[in-house]
Amino acid sequence: MGAATGWRLAARGAQVVCFDRHSPPHSLGSSHGESRITRTAYFEGPWYVPLLQETFPLWRELEADTGTELLTLTGALMIGSPSAEAVTGALAAAADYGLDVRLLKADEVRRTYPAHIVGNRDVAVLDAQAGFVRPEAAVDAMIGRIEALGGEIRRGVAVSAVNHRPDGVEVVSEEARETFDAVVIAAGPWMHELVDWLPLTVERQVLVWFALAKNGASPLTPGRFPVFIRQADGIGDVYGFPTLDGASVKIARHHAGDATDPQHVRREVSDGELDPLRRYVRTRLRGVTQRVIRTVTCMYTNTPDGHFAIGLHPEDARVTVISACSGHGFKFAPVIGDIAADLACEGHTARDISHFSLTRFLEPEG
Ligand SMILES: Cc1cc2nc3c(=O)[nH]c(=O)nc-3n(C[C@H](O)[C@H](O)[C@H](O)COP(=O)(O)OP(=O)(O)OC[C@H]3O[C@@H](n4cnc5c(N)ncnc54)[C@H](O)[C@@H]3O)c2cc1C
């Protein structure tokens, strides 16, 4: 979110300085692990749809400006019972905005996407404007644009305080105290260090790559296998991607992790964490073995209601605060960066961010 903000600010001519305690792109926060789902028929709330529609041309602009491949369109399948939230919510968002989706019955899922093992009562919504973005390459490309447009990246510099001074906003790091006209705080899982009044919780997540079976042509390639989210009985929400290396696929559970401290994340993955996913590939996927090739841990920073927290600091309109995670923020990075640039430069944005209000969690006074 910080890199996206810097990119969109630099693109409109602002002088930008970005601080990062690590050296992005890195694998210590939330923006790593090869791929992130993007989609448009957003079951989490139809108000996300106009924001999502803005992201696709922005990803293409970033690709063109940096000569990198960031966005791959594969379509997305939301699989579950007809009453699953992923199914009904995607259909509702599609109806509100006239989106290109199709509802597939079990037979059609089996015929068209034979890698998915579905029950007779299962259905799937196919969202056409969907696929995946590559997080490390995207962060790198955004940083590349910031630097190309004259901005500065301070790597390995942790900000210890943001102070509200009459002459500007003071950023304190171990290197210096510097004053800026405006500051955007997007510290991901470390947000509580700089903004302690948001009720955020940090959740450890596990990503697992399973080996593909070696029996002939795989139907799990990006051209034939859409990204998917499945709301499955007994295991919760599982999502996955087509193979990017021809040898493995990445599968994960959504919101199945423990609370963690971003400075002390357990990086080893236990059998207890792998077993539900092994069971998933054994019972719900064809062409995938239970052999684990690689695991990665990552962090969600969750708000209590699962929607983002984006807005001006309630006590200082020169400071913008962004927590756009809750496990689904990456796809929005270009438009959230642009919203943050609006807020930092103009003090307001024309986009509807009313669902992301920072103050919705605060107790009313009196
Ligand atoms: C396993 C996993 C799967 C996901 N899948 C999807 C998906 O499929 N689709 C999707 O849209 N989203 C997905 N998400 C969510 C998405 O990745 C996040 O919303 C997004 O990465 C959040 O980015 P961020 O900038 O807020 O946090 P981060 O990427 O963690 O960035 C925060 C940065 O702030 C720096 N920092 C922190 N404190 C300080 C400080 N005091 N001073 C200086 N620098 C500091 C850190 O070093 C870090 O670089 C997933 C997340 C995870 C973990």
The ligand as an SDF file (V2000), in Angstrom:
LIG
                    3D

 53 58  0  0  0  0  0  0  0  0999 V2000
   -1.1640  -15.2880    2.6730 C   0  0  0  0  0  0  0  0  0  0  0  0
   -1.8430  -14.0820    2.1250 C   0  0  0  0  0  0  0  0  0  0  0  0
   -2.6650  -14.2220    1.0170 C   0  0  0  0  0  0  0  0  0  0  0  0
   -3.3420  -13.1240    0.5000 C   0  0  0  0  0  0  0  0  0  0  0  0
   -4.1020  -13.2680   -0.6230 N   0  0  0  0  0  0  0  0  0  0  0  0
   -4.6620  -12.1850   -1.2030 C   0  0  0  0  0  0  0  0  0  0  0  0
   -5.3130  -12.3130   -2.4570 C   0  0  0  0  0  0  0  0  0  0  0  0
   -5.3710  -13.4010   -3.0360 O   0  0  0  0  0  0  0  0  0  0  0  0
   -5.8420  -11.1880   -3.0150 N   0  0  0  0  0  0  0  0  0  0  0  0
   -5.7430   -9.9670   -2.4190 C   0  0  0  0  0  0  0  0  0  0  0  0
   -6.2470   -9.0060   -2.9760 O   0  0  0  0  0  0  0  0  0  0  0  0
   -5.1150   -9.8230   -1.2240 N   0  0  0  0  0  0  0  0  0  0  0  0
   -4.5750  -10.8960   -0.6190 C   0  0  0  0  0  0  0  0  0  0  0  0
   -3.8970  -10.7750    0.5670 N   0  0  0  0  0  0  0  0  0  0  0  0
   -3.8780   -9.4690    1.2470 C   0  0  0  0  0  0  0  0  0  0  0  0
   -2.7980   -8.5520    0.6910 C   0  0  0  0  0  0  0  0  0  0  0  0
   -1.6330   -9.2650    0.4090 O   0  0  0  0  0  0  0  0  0  0  0  0
   -2.5880   -7.4420    1.6970 C   0  0  0  0  0  0  0  0  0  0  0  0
   -3.8100   -6.7220    1.7710 O   0  0  0  0  0  0  0  0  0  0  0  0
   -1.4800   -6.4980    1.3230 C   0  0  0  0  0  0  0  0  0  0  0  0
   -0.3070   -7.1970    1.0210 O   0  0  0  0  0  0  0  0  0  0  0  0
   -1.2480   -5.5260    2.4820 C   0  0  0  0  0  0  0  0  0  0  0  0
   -0.1770   -4.6940    2.1600 O   0  0  0  0  0  0  0  0  0  0  0  0
    0.3820   -3.6470    3.2120 P   0  0  0  0  0  0  0  0  0  0  0  0
    1.1750   -2.6560    2.4370 O   0  0  0  0  0  0  0  0  0  0  0  0
   -0.7330   -3.1660    4.0710 O   0  0  0  0  0  0  0  0  0  0  0  0
    1.3350   -4.5070    4.1860 O   0  0  0  0  0  0  0  0  0  0  0  0
    2.8550   -5.0070    3.9710 P   0  0  0  0  0  0  0  0  0  0  0  0
    3.0350   -5.5740    2.6170 O   0  0  0  0  0  0  0  0  0  0  0  0
    3.2190   -5.8510    5.1330 O   0  0  0  0  0  0  0  0  0  0  0  0
    3.6740   -3.6700    4.0040 O   0  0  0  0  0  0  0  0  0  0  0  0
    3.8940   -2.9330    5.1780 C   0  0  0  0  0  0  0  0  0  0  0  0
    5.2630   -2.3390    5.0290 C   0  0  0  0  0  0  0  0  0  0  0  0
    5.4670   -1.4060    6.0670 O   0  0  0  0  0  0  0  0  0  0  0  0
    6.8120   -1.5340    6.4910 C   0  0  0  0  0  0  0  0  0  0  0  0
    6.8480   -0.9950    7.8640 N   0  0  0  0  0  0  0  0  0  0  0  0
    6.1380   -1.4320    8.9170 C   0  0  0  0  0  0  0  0  0  0  0  0
    6.3740   -0.6760   10.0040 N   0  0  0  0  0  0  0  0  0  0  0  0
    7.2400    0.2930    9.6120 C   0  0  0  0  0  0  0  0  0  0  0  0
    7.8610    1.3650   10.2750 C   0  0  0  0  0  0  0  0  0  0  0  0
    7.6090    1.6340   11.5710 N   0  0  0  0  0  0  0  0  0  0  0  0
    8.7360    2.1460    9.5820 N   0  0  0  0  0  0  0  0  0  0  0  0
    9.0010    1.8780    8.2630 C   0  0  0  0  0  0  0  0  0  0  0  0
    8.4290    0.8510    7.5990 N   0  0  0  0  0  0  0  0  0  0  0  0
    7.5570    0.0750    8.2500 C   0  0  0  0  0  0  0  0  0  0  0  0
    7.0880   -3.0230    6.4160 C   0  0  0  0  0  0  0  0  0  0  0  0
    8.4750   -3.3120    6.3610 O   0  0  0  0  0  0  0  0  0  0  0  0
    6.3660   -3.3780    5.1360 C   0  0  0  0  0  0  0  0  0  0  0  0
    7.1980   -3.3310    3.9950 O   0  0  0  0  0  0  0  0  0  0  0  0
   -3.2040  -11.8520    1.1110 C   0  0  0  0  0  0  0  0  0  0  0  0
   -2.3680  -11.7040    2.2270 C   0  0  0  0  0  0  0  0  0  0  0  0
   -1.6800  -12.8030    2.7280 C   0  0  0  0  0  0  0  0  0  0  0  0
   -0.7940  -12.6310    3.9150 C   0  0  0  0  0  0  0  0  0  0  0  0
  1  2  1  0
  2  3  1  0
  2 52  2  0
  3  4  2  0
  4  5  1  0
  4 50  1  0
  5  6  2  0
  6  7  1  0
  6 13  1  0
  7  8  2  0
  7  9  1  0
  9 10  1  0
 10 11  2  0
 10 12  1  0
 12 13  2  0
 13 14  1  0
 14 15  1  0
 14 50  1  0
 15 16  1  0
 16 17  1  0
 16 18  1  0
 18 19  1  0
 18 20  1  0
 20 21  1  0
 20 22  1  0
 22 23  1  0
 23 24  1  0
 24 25  2  0
 24 26  1  0
 24 27  1  0
 27 28  1  0
 28 29  2  0
 28 30  1  0
 28 31  1  0
 31 32  1  0
 32 33  1  0
 33 34  1  0
 33 48  1  0
 34 35  1  0
 35 36  1  0
 35 46  1  0
 36 37  1  0
 36 45  1  0
 37 38  2  0
 38 39  1  0
 39 40  1  0
 39 45  2  0
 40 41  1  0
 40 42  2  0
 42 43  1  0
 43 44  2  0
 44 45  1  0
 46 47  1  0
 46 48  1  0
 48 49  1  0
 50 51  2  0
 51 52  1  0
 52 53  1  0
M  END
$$$$
